[in-house]
Amino acid sequence: MAVKERVGVVVSTKMDKTAVVAVENRSPHPKYGKIVVKTKKFKAHDPENQCQEGDRVRIRETRPLSKTKRWEIKTILTAH
């Protein structure tokens, strides 16, 4: 079983040890072919509070850490 990974942008760091990461999914519309952008937000564990809003990060799936937190920050790709 492969570990799921996503790349997204940090949109909120107001919670302690948690960052909200928005991940964009671009795919063509099945009938019309236009590229449709869908955004989903994930709550990711950030134990040292290193992330800032605007950072591009890679997150990976992990065991449930709280009611809504199932991802963790793996690396910060570009800092804001």
PDB file with SEQRES, HELIX, SHEET and CRYST1 records, atoms N, CA, C and O in Angstrom:
SEQRES   1 A   80  MET ALA VAL LYS GLU ARG VAL GLY VAL VAL VAL SER THR          
SEQRES   2 A   80  LYS MET ASP LYS THR ALA VAL VAL ALA VAL GLU ASN ARG          
SEQRES   3 A   80  SER PRO HIS PRO LYS TYR GLY LYS ILE VAL VAL LYS THR          
SEQRES   4 A   80  LYS LYS PHE LYS ALA HIS ASP PRO GLU ASN GLN CYS GLN          
SEQRES   5 A   80  GLU GLY ASP ARG VAL ARG ILE ARG GLU THR ARG PRO LEU          
SEQRES   6 A   80  SER LYS THR LYS ARG TRP GLU ILE LYS THR ILE LEU THR          
SEQRES   7 A   80  ALA HIS                                                      
SHEET    1 AA1 6 GLU A   5  SER A  12  0                                        
SHEET    2 AA1 6 THR A  18  PRO A  28 -1                                        
SHEET    3 AA1 6 ILE A  35  HIS A  45 -1                                        
SHEET    4 AA1 6 TRP A  71  THR A  78  1                                        
SHEET    5 AA1 6 ARG A  56  GLU A  61 -1                                        
SHEET    6 AA1 6 GLU A   5  SER A  12 -1                                        
CRYST1    1.000    1.000    1.000  90.00  90.00  90.00 P 1           1          
ATOM      1  N   MET A   1       0.847  -1.188   0.000  1.00  0.00           N  
ATOM      2  CA  MET A   1       0.000   0.000   0.000  1.00  0.00           C  
ATOM      3  C   MET A   1       0.889   1.247   0.000  1.00  0.00           C  
ATOM      4  O   MET A   1       1.730   1.423   0.882  1.00  0.00           O  
ATOM      5  N   ALA A   2       0.694   2.090  -0.981  1.00  0.00           N  
ATOM      6  CA  ALA A   2       1.500   3.308  -1.096  1.00  0.00           C  
ATOM      7  C   ALA A   2       0.927   4.410  -0.212  1.00  0.00           C  
ATOM      8  O   ALA A   2      -0.284   4.513  -0.017  1.00  0.00           O  
ATOM      9  N   VAL A   3       1.828   5.224   0.313  1.00  0.00           N  
ATOM     10  CA  VAL A   3       1.413   6.355   1.140  1.00  0.00           C  
ATOM     11  C   VAL A   3       1.008   7.497   0.212  1.00  0.00           C  
ATOM     12  O   VAL A   3       1.754   7.853  -0.700  1.00  0.00           O  
ATOM     13  N   LYS A   4      -0.166   8.069   0.443  1.00  0.00           N  
ATOM     14  CA  LYS A   4      -0.636   9.172  -0.392  1.00  0.00           C  
ATOM     15  C   LYS A   4       0.125  10.449  -0.049  1.00  0.00           C  
ATOM     16  O   LYS A   4       0.366  10.758   1.118  1.00  0.00           O  
ATOM     17  N   GLU A   5       0.496  11.182  -1.102  1.00  0.00           N  
ATOM     18  CA  GLU A   5       1.159  12.467  -0.920  1.00  0.00           C  
ATOM     19  C   GLU A   5       0.487  13.496  -1.811  1.00  0.00           C  
ATOM     20  O   GLU A   5       0.026  13.174  -2.905  1.00  0.00           O  
ATOM     21  N   ARG A   6       0.434  14.733  -1.339  1.00  0.00           N  
ATOM     22  CA  ARG A   6      -0.152  15.831  -2.100  1.00  0.00           C  
ATOM     23  C   ARG A   6       0.752  17.048  -1.953  1.00  0.00           C  
ATOM     24  O   ARG A   6       1.503  17.159  -0.984  1.00  0.00           O  
ATOM     25  N   VAL A   7       0.677  17.957  -2.918  1.00  0.00           N  
ATOM     26  CA  VAL A   7       1.403  19.225  -2.850  1.00  0.00           C  
ATOM     27  C   VAL A   7       0.368  20.333  -2.847  1.00  0.00           C  
ATOM     28  O   VAL A   7      -0.542  20.343  -3.676  1.00  0.00           O  
ATOM     29  N   GLY A   8       0.508  21.281  -1.904  1.00  0.00           N  
ATOM     30  CA  GLY A   8      -0.456  22.364  -1.801  1.00  0.00           C  
ATOM     31  C   GLY A   8       0.143  23.589  -1.152  1.00  0.00           C  
ATOM     32  O   GLY A   8       1.336  23.643  -0.853  1.00  0.00           O  
ATOM     33  N   VAL A   9      -0.719  24.578  -0.939  1.00  0.00           N  
ATOM     34  CA  VAL A   9      -0.310  25.858  -0.366  1.00  0.00           C  
ATOM     35  C   VAL A   9      -0.958  26.008   1.002  1.00  0.00           C  
ATOM     36  O   VAL A   9      -2.143  25.719   1.172  1.00  0.00           O  
ATOM     37  N   VAL A  10      -0.172  26.463   1.980  1.00  0.00           N  
ATOM     38  CA  VAL A  10      -0.688  26.687   3.333  1.00  0.00           C  
ATOM     39  C   VAL A  10      -1.574  27.932   3.315  1.00  0.00           C  
ATOM     40  O   VAL A  10      -1.138  29.007   2.904  1.00  0.00           O  
ATOM     41  N   VAL A  11      -2.829  27.778   3.767  1.00  0.00           N  
ATOM     42  CA  VAL A  11      -3.762  28.908   3.772  1.00  0.00           C  
ATOM     43  C   VAL A  11      -4.068  29.402   5.179  1.00  0.00           C  
ATOM     44  O   VAL A  11      -4.603  30.498   5.340  1.00  0.00           O  
ATOM     45  N   SER A  12      -3.733  28.603   6.215  1.00  0.00           N  
ATOM     46  CA  SER A  12      -3.978  29.045   7.582  1.00  0.00           C  
ATOM     47  C   SER A  12      -3.020  28.335   8.529  1.00  0.00           C  
ATOM     48  O   SER A  12      -2.755  27.141   8.394  1.00  0.00           O  
ATOM     49  N   THR A  13      -2.497  29.110   9.508  1.00  0.00           N  
ATOM     50  CA  THR A  13      -1.630  28.534  10.546  1.00  0.00           C  
ATOM     51  C   THR A  13      -2.076  29.019  11.921  1.00  0.00           C  
ATOM     52  O   THR A  13      -1.259  29.126  12.835  1.00  0.00           O  
ATOM     53  N   LYS A  14      -3.344  29.307  12.072  1.00  0.00           N  
ATOM     54  CA  LYS A  14      -3.842  29.891  13.315  1.00  0.00           C  
ATOM     55  C   LYS A  14      -3.933  28.879  14.453  1.00  0.00           C  
ATOM     56  O   LYS A  14      -3.894  29.258  15.623  1.00  0.00           O  
ATOM     57  N   MET A  15      -4.053  27.593  14.119  1.00  0.00           N  
ATOM     58  CA  MET A  15      -4.125  26.562  15.151  1.00  0.00           C  
ATOM     59  C   MET A  15      -2.720  26.146  15.576  1.00  0.00           C  
ATOM     60  O   MET A  15      -1.774  26.248  14.795  1.00  0.00           O  
ATOM     61  N   ASP A  16      -2.588  25.684  16.799  1.00  0.00           N  
ATOM     62  CA  ASP A  16      -1.294  25.233  17.302  1.00  0.00           C  
ATOM     63  C   ASP A  16      -0.965  23.865  16.714  1.00  0.00           C  
ATOM     64  O   ASP A  16      -1.782  22.946  16.782  1.00  0.00           O  
ATOM     65  N   LYS A  17       0.228  23.726  16.136  1.00  0.00           N  
ATOM     66  CA  LYS A  17       0.735  22.482  15.560  1.00  0.00           C  
ATOM     67  C   LYS A  17      -0.119  21.956  14.410  1.00  0.00           C  
ATOM     68  O   LYS A  17      -0.067  20.765  14.101  1.00  0.00           O  
ATOM     69  N   THR A  18      -0.897  22.817  13.777  1.00  0.00           N  
ATOM     70  CA  THR A  18      -1.741  22.417  12.654  1.00  0.00           C  
ATOM     71  C   THR A  18      -1.703  23.486  11.580  1.00  0.00           C  
ATOM     72  O   THR A  18      -1.751  24.681  11.873  1.00  0.00           O  
ATOM     73  N   ALA A  19      -1.615  23.046  10.334  1.00  0.00           N  
ATOM     74  CA  ALA A  19      -1.674  23.957   9.195  1.00  0.00           C  
ATOM     75  C   ALA A  19      -2.770  23.475   8.258  1.00  0.00           C  
ATOM     76  O   ALA A  19      -2.941  22.271   8.067  1.00  0.00           O  
ATOM     77  N   VAL A  20      -3.514  24.407   7.675  1.00  0.00           N  
ATOM     78  CA  VAL A  20      -4.529  24.062   6.696  1.00  0.00           C  
ATOM     79  C   VAL A  20      -3.905  24.233   5.318  1.00  0.00           C  
ATOM     80  O   VAL A  20      -3.428  25.313   4.969  1.00  0.00           O  
ATOM     81  N   VAL A  21      -3.914  23.148   4.534  1.00  0.00           N  
ATOM     82  CA  VAL A  21      -3.263  23.134   3.230  1.00  0.00           C  
ATOM     83  C   VAL A  21      -4.319  22.968   2.151  1.00  0.00           C  
ATOM     84  O   VAL A  21      -5.111  22.026   2.188  1.00  0.00           O  
ATOM     85  N   ALA A  22      -4.329  23.896   1.176  1.00  0.00           N  
ATOM     86  CA  ALA A  22      -5.264  23.826   0.050  1.00  0.00           C  
ATOM     87  C   ALA A  22      -4.559  23.137  -1.112  1.00  0.00           C  
ATOM     88  O   ALA A  22      -3.489  23.567  -1.542  1.00  0.00           O  
ATOM     89  N   VAL A  23      -5.169  22.062  -1.618  1.00  0.00           N  
ATOM     90  CA  VAL A  23      -4.604  21.295  -2.727  1.00  0.00           C  
ATOM     91  C   VAL A  23      -5.503  21.478  -3.938  1.00  0.00           C  
ATOM     92  O   VAL A  23      -6.710  21.244  -3.864  1.00  0.00           O  
ATOM     93  N   GLU A  24      -4.911  21.900  -5.065  1.00  0.00           N  
ATOM     94  CA  GLU A  24      -5.659  22.103  -6.303  1.00  0.00           C  
ATOM     95  C   GLU A  24      -5.634  20.840  -7.144  1.00  0.00           C  
ATOM     96  O   GLU A  24      -4.607  20.171  -7.251  1.00  0.00           O  
ATOM     97  N   ASN A  25      -6.771  20.522  -7.738  1.00  0.00           N  
ATOM     98  CA  ASN A  25      -6.864  19.413  -8.678  1.00  0.00           C  
ATOM     99  C   ASN A  25      -7.371  19.977  -9.997  1.00  0.00           C  
ATOM    100  O   ASN A  25      -8.506  20.447 -10.077  1.00  0.00           O  
ATOM    101  N   ARG A  26      -6.531  19.933 -11.040  1.00  0.00           N  
ATOM    102  CA  ARG A  26      -6.913  20.437 -12.357  1.00  0.00           C  
ATOM    103  C   ARG A  26      -7.185  19.247 -13.258  1.00  0.00           C  
ATOM    104  O   ARG A  26      -6.323  18.389 -13.445  1.00  0.00           O  
ATOM    105  N   SER A  27      -8.406  19.198 -13.825  1.00  0.00           N  
ATOM    106  CA  SER A  27      -8.748  18.103 -14.723  1.00  0.00           C  
ATOM    107  C   SER A  27      -9.730  18.613 -15.771  1.00  0.00           C  
ATOM    108  O   SER A  27     -10.497  19.538 -15.506  1.00  0.00           O  
ATOM    109  N   PRO A  28      -9.710  18.016 -16.952  1.00  0.00           N  
ATOM    110  CA  PRO A  28     -10.646  18.460 -17.992  1.00  0.00           C  
ATOM    111  C   PRO A  28     -12.076  18.018 -17.684  1.00  0.00           C  
ATOM    112  O   PRO A  28     -12.308  16.944 -17.129  1.00  0.00           O  
ATOM    113  N   HIS A  29     -13.024  18.872 -18.058  1.00  0.00           N  
ATOM    114  CA  HIS A  29     -14.431  18.525 -17.920  1.00  0.00           C  
ATOM    115  C   HIS A  29     -14.713  17.321 -18.816  1.00  0.00           C  
ATOM    116  O   HIS A  29     -14.248  17.282 -19.955  1.00  0.00           O  
ATOM    117  N   PRO A  30     -15.471  16.331 -18.316  1.00  0.00           N  
ATOM    118  CA  PRO A  30     -15.672  15.115 -19.112  1.00  0.00           C  
ATOM    119  C   PRO A  30     -16.342  15.352 -20.472  1.00  0.00           C  
ATOM    120  O   PRO A  30     -16.043  14.654 -21.442  1.00  0.00           O  
ATOM    121  N   LYS A  31     -17.236  16.323 -20.542  1.00  0.00           N  
ATOM    122  CA  LYS A  31     -17.945  16.547 -21.805  1.00  0.00           C  
ATOM    123  C   LYS A  31     -17.342  17.681 -22.612  1.00  0.00           C  
ATOM    124  O   LYS A  31     -17.161  17.545 -23.822  1.00  0.00           O  
ATOM    125  N   TYR A  32     -17.025  18.801 -21.968  1.00  0.00           N  
ATOM    126  CA  TYR A  32     -16.650  20.007 -22.703  1.00  0.00           C  
ATOM    127  C   TYR A  32     -15.144  20.202 -22.837  1.00  0.00           C  
ATOM    128  O   TYR A  32     -14.698  20.997 -23.665  1.00  0.00           O  
ATOM    129  N   GLY A  33     -14.353  19.489 -22.036  1.00  0.00           N  
ATOM    130  CA  GLY A  33     -12.913  19.547 -22.194  1.00  0.00           C  
ATOM    131  C   GLY A  33     -12.219  20.721 -21.530  1.00  0.00           C  
ATOM    132  O   GLY A  33     -10.990  20.747 -21.474  1.00  0.00           O  
ATOM    133  N   LYS A  34     -12.974  21.703 -21.020  1.00  0.00           N  
ATOM    134  CA  LYS A  34     -12.362  22.845 -20.345  1.00  0.00           C  
ATOM    135  C   LYS A  34     -11.712  22.378 -19.042  1.00  0.00           C  
ATOM    136  O   LYS A  34     -12.249  21.515 -18.348  1.00  0.00           O  
ATOM    137  N   ILE A  35     -10.558  22.953 -18.717  1.00  0.00           N  
ATOM    138  CA  ILE A  35      -9.872  22.594 -17.476  1.00  0.00           C  
ATOM    139  C   ILE A  35     -10.644  23.179 -16.297  1.00  0.00           C  
ATOM    140  O   ILE A  35     -10.870  24.386 -16.222  1.00  0.00           O  
ATOM    141  N   VAL A  36     -11.040  22.306 -15.384  1.00  0.00           N  
ATOM    142  CA  VAL A  36     -11.792  22.702 -14.200  1.00  0.00           C  
ATOM    143  C   VAL A  36     -10.862  22.581 -12.995  1.00  0.00           C  
ATOM    144  O   VAL A  36     -10.205  21.556 -12.816  1.00  0.00           O  
ATOM    145  N   VAL A  37     -10.808  23.631 -12.166  1.00  0.00           N  
ATOM    146  CA  VAL A  37      -9.948  23.637 -10.982  1.00  0.00           C  
ATOM    147  C   VAL A  37     -10.815  23.385  -9.753  1.00  0.00           C  
ATOM    148  O   VAL A  37     -11.747  24.139  -9.473  1.00  0.00           O  
ATOM    149  N   LYS A  38     -10.500  22.325  -9.030  1.00  0.00           N  
ATOM    150  CA  LYS A  38     -11.193  22.026  -7.783  1.00  0.00           C  
ATOM    151  C   LYS A  38     -10.172  22.105  -6.658  1.00  0.00           C  
ATOM    152  O   LYS A  38      -9.051  21.615  -6.794  1.00  0.00           O  
ATOM    153  N   THR A  39     -10.562  22.723  -5.543  1.00  0.00           N  
ATOM    154  CA  THR A  39      -9.673  22.894  -4.404  1.00  0.00           C  
ATOM    155  C   THR A  39     -10.235  22.164  -3.199  1.00  0.00           C  
ATOM    156  O   THR A  39     -11.425  22.258  -2.897  1.00  0.00           O  
ATOM    157  N   LYS A  40      -9.361  21.433  -2.512  1.00  0.00           N  
ATOM    158  CA  LYS A  40      -9.766  20.750  -1.289  1.00  0.00           C  
ATOM    159  C   LYS A  40      -8.781  21.128  -0.187  1.00  0.00           C  
ATOM    160  O   LYS A  40      -7.579  21.233  -0.432  1.00  0.00           O  
ATOM    161  N   LYS A  41      -9.288  21.331   1.016  1.00  0.00           N  
ATOM    162  CA  LYS A  41      -8.443  21.719   2.144  1.00  0.00           C  
ATOM    163  C   LYS A  41      -8.208  20.511   3.057  1.00  0.00           C  
ATOM    164  O   LYS A  41      -9.127  19.756   3.373  1.00  0.00           O  
ATOM    165  N   PHE A  42      -6.957  20.359   3.465  1.00  0.00           N  
ATOM    166  CA  PHE A  42      -6.577  19.307   4.389  1.00  0.00           C  
ATOM    167  C   PHE A  42      -5.943  19.935   5.616  1.00  0.00           C  
ATOM    168  O   PHE A  42      -5.189  20.902   5.501  1.00  0.00           O  
ATOM    169  N   LYS A  43      -6.244  19.388   6.798  1.00  0.00           N  
ATOM    170  CA  LYS A  43      -5.567  19.818   8.023  1.00  0.00           C  
ATOM    171  C   LYS A  43      -4.360  18.904   8.210  1.00  0.00           C  
ATOM    172  O   LYS A  43      -4.493  17.681   8.248  1.00  0.00           O  
ATOM    173  N   ALA A  44      -3.179  19.516   8.327  1.00  0.00           N  
ATOM    174  CA  ALA A  44      -1.944  18.744   8.408  1.00  0.00           C  
ATOM    175  C   ALA A  44      -1.201  19.071   9.704  1.00  0.00           C  
ATOM    176  O   ALA A  44      -1.215  20.206  10.179  1.00  0.00           O  
ATOM    177  N   HIS A  45      -0.556  18.052  10.260  1.00  0.00           N  
ATOM    178  CA  HIS A  45       0.195  18.191  11.506  1.00  0.00           C  
ATOM    179  C   HIS A  45       1.523  18.892  11.240  1.00  0.00           C  
ATOM    180  O   HIS A  45       2.284  18.481  10.363  1.00  0.00           O  
ATOM    181  N   ASP A  46       1.796  19.947  11.999  1.00  0.00           N  
ATOM    182  CA  ASP A  46       3.031  20.731  11.871  1.00  0.00           C  
ATOM    183  C   ASP A  46       3.609  20.879  13.278  1.00  0.00           C  
ATOM    184  O   ASP A  46       3.376  21.901  13.923  1.00  0.00           O  
ATOM    185  N   PRO A  47       4.365  19.878  13.777  1.00  0.00           N  
ATOM    186  CA  PRO A  47       4.735  19.847  15.198  1.00  0.00           C  
ATOM    187  C   PRO A  47       5.554  21.035  15.685  1.00  0.00           C  
ATOM    188  O   PRO A  47       5.406  21.442  16.838  1.00  0.00           O  
ATOM    189  N   GLU A  48       6.419  21.609  14.834  1.00  0.00           N  
ATOM    190  CA  GLU A  48       7.246  22.742  15.273  1.00  0.00           C  
ATOM    191  C   GLU A  48       6.695  24.093  14.833  1.00  0.00           C  
ATOM    192  O   GLU A  48       7.360  25.112  15.015  1.00  0.00           O  
ATOM    193  N   ASN A  49       5.505  24.122  14.264  1.00  0.00           N  
ATOM    194  CA  ASN A  49       4.893  25.360  13.755  1.00  0.00           C  
ATOM    195  C   ASN A  49       5.837  26.087  12.791  1.00  0.00           C  
ATOM    196  O   ASN A  49       5.994  27.305  12.874  1.00  0.00           O  
ATOM    197  N   GLN A  50       6.463  25.339  11.880  1.00  0.00           N  
ATOM    198  CA  GLN A  50       7.420  25.911  10.933  1.00  0.00           C  
ATOM    199  C   GLN A  50       6.751  26.600   9.756  1.00  0.00           C  
ATOM    200  O   GLN A  50       7.297  27.560   9.212  1.00  0.00           O  
ATOM    201  N   CYS A  51       5.595  26.135   9.362  1.00  0.00           N  
ATOM    202  CA  CYS A  51       4.933  26.655   8.156  1.00  0.00           C  
ATOM    203  C   CYS A  51       4.377  28.047   8.381  1.00  0.00           C  
ATOM    204  O   CYS A  51       3.975  28.409   9.486  1.00  0.00           O  
ATOM    205  N   GLN A  52       4.366  28.819   7.300  1.00  0.00           N  
ATOM    206  CA  GLN A  52       3.716  30.123   7.295  1.00  0.00           C  
ATOM    207  C   GLN A  52       2.726  30.138   6.143  1.00  0.00           C  
ATOM    208  O   GLN A  52       2.826  29.338   5.213  1.00  0.00           O  
ATOM    209  N   GLU A  53       1.766  31.057   6.213  1.00  0.00           N  
ATOM    210  CA  GLU A  53       0.789  31.160   5.134  1.00  0.00           C  
ATOM    211  C   GLU A  53       1.493  31.501   3.833  1.00  0.00           C  
ATOM    212  O   GLU A  53       2.366  32.368   3.796  1.00  0.00           O  
ATOM    213  N   GLY A  54       1.107  30.813   2.767  1.00  0.00           N  
ATOM    214  CA  GLY A  54       1.707  31.044   1.465  1.00  0.00           C  
ATOM    215  C   GLY A  54       2.802  30.054   1.117  1.00  0.00           C  
ATOM    216  O   GLY A  54       3.225  29.998  -0.038  1.00  0.00           O  
ATOM    217  N   ASP A  55       3.278  29.266   2.081  1.00  0.00           N  
ATOM    218  CA  ASP A  55       4.310  28.266   1.800  1.00  0.00           C  
ATOM    219  C   ASP A  55       3.741  27.146   0.939  1.00  0.00           C  
ATOM    220  O   ASP A  55       2.588  26.746   1.103  1.00  0.00           O  
ATOM    221  N   ARG A  56       4.565  26.643   0.015  1.00  0.00           N  
ATOM    222  CA  ARG A  56       4.189  25.475  -0.780  1.00  0.00           C  
ATOM    223  C   ARG A  56       4.779  24.259  -0.072  1.00  0.00           C  
ATOM    224  O   ARG A  56       5.986  24.208   0.164  1.00  0.00           O  
ATOM    225  N   VAL A  57       3.939  23.278   0.272  1.00  0.00           N  
ATOM    226  CA  VAL A  57       4.380  22.141   1.082  1.00  0.00           C  
ATOM    227  C   VAL A  57       3.931  20.822   0.467  1.00  0.00           C  
ATOM    228  O   VAL A  57       2.982  20.759  -0.315  1.00  0.00           O  
ATOM    229  N   ARG A  58       4.655  19.765   0.853  1.00  0.00           N  
ATOM    230  CA  ARG A  58       4.246  18.404   0.499  1.00  0.00           C  
ATOM    231  C   ARG A  58       3.706  17.767   1.768  1.00  0.00           C  
ATOM    232  O   ARG A  58       4.371  17.778   2.804  1.00  0.00           O  
ATOM    233  N   ILE A  59       2.491  17.206   1.690  1.00  0.00           N  
ATOM    234  CA  ILE A  59       1.887  16.542   2.848  1.00  0.00           C  
ATOM    235  C   ILE A  59       1.724  15.059   2.542  1.00  0.00           C  
ATOM    236  O   ILE A  59       1.611  14.657   1.383  1.00  0.00           O  
ATOM    237  N   ARG A  60       1.715  14.259   3.592  1.00  0.00           N  
ATOM    238  CA  ARG A  60       1.499  12.825   3.394  1.00  0.00           C  
ATOM    239  C   ARG A  60       0.490  12.304   4.400  1.00  0.00           C  
ATOM    240  O   ARG A  60       0.353  12.834   5.503  1.00  0.00           O  
ATOM    241  N   GLU A  61      -0.208  11.265   4.000  1.00  0.00           N  
ATOM    242  CA  GLU A  61      -1.250  10.690   4.835  1.00  0.00           C  
ATOM    243  C   GLU A  61      -0.627   9.958   6.021  1.00  0.00           C  
ATOM    244  O   GLU A  61       0.435   9.347   5.904  1.00  0.00           O  
ATOM    245  N   THR A  62      -1.305  10.032   7.157  1.00  0.00           N  
ATOM    246  CA  THR A  62      -0.820   9.361   8.360  1.00  0.00           C  
ATOM    247  C   THR A  62      -2.029   8.850   9.154  1.00  0.00           C  
ATOM    248  O   THR A  62      -3.173   8.972   8.717  1.00  0.00           O  
ATOM    249  N   ARG A  63      -1.753   8.287  10.305  1.00  0.00           N  
ATOM    250  CA  ARG A  63      -2.853   7.805  11.150  1.00  0.00           C  
ATOM    251  C   ARG A  63      -3.664   9.001  11.647  1.00  0.00           C  
ATOM    252  O   ARG A  63      -3.156  10.123  11.643  1.00  0.00           O  
ATOM    253  N   PRO A  64      -4.914   8.791  12.077  1.00  0.00           N  
ATOM    254  CA  PRO A  64      -5.699   9.905  12.597  1.00  0.00           C  
ATOM    255  C   PRO A  64      -5.040  10.513  13.837  1.00  0.00           C  
ATOM    256  O   PRO A  64      -4.768   9.814  14.813  1.00  0.00           O  
ATOM    257  N   LEU A  65      -4.789  11.818  13.786  1.00  0.00           N  
ATOM    258  CA  LEU A  65      -4.157  12.522  14.904  1.00  0.00           C  
ATOM    259  C   LEU A  65      -5.191  13.285  15.730  1.00  0.00           C  
ATOM    260  O   LEU A  65      -4.951  13.580  16.901  1.00  0.00           O  
ATOM    261  N   SER A  66      -6.326  13.601  15.136  1.00  0.00           N  
ATOM    262  CA  SER A  66      -7.436  14.243  15.846  1.00  0.00           C  
ATOM    263  C   SER A  66      -8.696  13.941  15.048  1.00  0.00           C  
ATOM    264  O   SER A  66      -8.678  13.107  14.141  1.00  0.00           O  
ATOM    265  N   LYS A  67      -9.782  14.615  15.384  1.00  0.00           N  
ATOM    266  CA  LYS A  67     -11.052  14.364  14.709  1.00  0.00           C  
ATOM    267  C   LYS A  67     -10.957  14.619  13.204  1.00  0.00           C  
ATOM    268  O   LYS A  67     -11.519  13.862  12.412  1.00  0.00           O  
ATOM    269  N   THR A  68     -10.249  15.680  12.803  1.00  0.00           N  
ATOM    270  CA  THR A  68     -10.196  16.040  11.384  1.00  0.00           C  
ATOM    271  C   THR A  68      -8.790  15.993  10.789  1.00  0.00           C  
ATOM    272  O   THR A  68      -8.627  16.211   9.588  1.00  0.00           O  
ATOM    273  N   LYS A  69      -7.779  15.716  11.597  1.00  0.00           N  
ATOM    274  CA  LYS A  69      -6.389  15.777  11.119  1.00  0.00           C  
ATOM    275  C   LYS A  69      -5.863  14.383  10.801  1.00  0.00           C  
ATOM    276  O   LYS A  69      -5.686  13.552  11.692  1.00  0.00           O  
ATOM    277  N   ARG A  70      -5.612  14.137   9.485  1.00  0.00           N  
ATOM    278  CA  ARG A  70      -5.119  12.840   9.035  1.00  0.00           C  
ATOM    279  C   ARG A  70      -3.889  12.964   8.140  1.00  0.00           C  
ATOM    280  O   ARG A  70      -3.492  11.984   7.510  1.00  0.00           O  
ATOM    281  N   TRP A  71      -3.280  14.141   8.070  1.00  0.00           N  
ATOM    282  CA  TRP A  71      -2.124  14.386   7.214  1.00  0.00           C  
ATOM    283  C   TRP A  71      -1.023  15.025   8.040  1.00  0.00           C  
ATOM    284  O   TRP A  71      -1.284  15.588   9.103  1.00  0.00           O  
ATOM    285  N   GLU A  72       0.217  14.939   7.549  1.00  0.00           N  
ATOM    286  CA  GLU A  72       1.336  15.590   8.214  1.00  0.00           C  
ATOM    287  C   GLU A  72       2.200  16.286   7.164  1.00  0.00           C  
ATOM    288  O   GLU A  72       2.269  15.854   6.013  1.00  0.00           O  
ATOM    289  N   ILE A  73       2.853  17.365   7.575  1.00  0.00           N  
ATOM    290  CA  ILE A  73       3.737  18.106   6.686  1.00  0.00           C  
ATOM    291  C   ILE A  73       5.009  17.272   6.516  1.00  0.00           C  
ATOM    292  O   ILE A  73       5.674  16.943   7.498  1.00  0.00           O  
ATOM    293  N   LYS A  74       5.343  16.931   5.272  1.00  0.00           N  
ATOM    294  CA  LYS A  74       6.566  16.162   5.012  1.00  0.00           C  
ATOM    295  C   LYS A  74       7.734  17.107   4.760  1.00  0.00           C  
ATOM    296  O   LYS A  74       8.766  17.002   5.422  1.00  0.00           O  
ATOM    297  N   THR A  75       7.582  18.031   3.807  1.00  0.00           N  
ATOM    298  CA  THR A  75       8.642  19.003   3.520  1.00  0.00           C  
ATOM    299  C   THR A  75       8.028  20.340   3.110  1.00  0.00           C  
ATOM    300  O   THR A  75       6.909  20.402   2.599  1.00  0.00           O  
ATOM    301  N   ILE A  76       8.785  21.400   3.347  1.00  0.00           N  
ATOM    302  CA  ILE A  76       8.412  22.726   2.853  1.00  0.00           C  
ATOM    303  C   ILE A  76       9.180  22.916   1.547  1.00  0.00           C  
ATOM    304  O   ILE A  76      10.410  22.974   1.548  1.00  0.00           O  
ATOM    305  N   LEU A  77       8.454  23.013   0.437  1.00  0.00           N  
ATOM    306  CA  LEU A  77       9.091  23.116  -0.871  1.00  0.00           C  
ATOM    307  C   LEU A  77       9.599  24.534  -1.141  1.00  0.00           C  
ATOM    308  O   LEU A  77      10.759  24.726  -1.507  1.00  0.00           O  
ATOM    309  N   THR A  78       8.725  25.520  -0.958  1.00  0.00           N  
ATOM    310  CA  THR A  78       9.133  26.910  -1.114  1.00  0.00           C  
ATOM    311  C   THR A  78       8.534  27.715   0.029  1.00  0.00           C  
ATOM    312  O   THR A  78       7.337  27.634   0.304  1.00  0.00           O  
ATOM    313  N   ALA A  79       9.377  28.485   0.683  1.00  0.00           N  
ATOM    314  CA  ALA A  79       8.912  29.325   1.789  1.00  0.00           C  
ATOM    315  C   ALA A  79       8.399  30.647   1.242  1.00  0.00           C  
ATOM    316  O   ALA A  79       8.883  31.150   0.228  1.00  0.00           O  
ATOM    317  N   HIS A  80       7.421  31.194   1.925  1.00  0.00           N  
ATOM    318  CA  HIS A  80       6.823  32.470   1.508  1.00  0.00           C  
ATOM    319  C   HIS A  80       7.674  33.634   1.909  1.00  0.00           C  
ATOM    320  O   HIS A  80       7.319  34.781   1.637  1.00  0.00           O  
TER     321      HIS A  80                                                      
END                                                                             
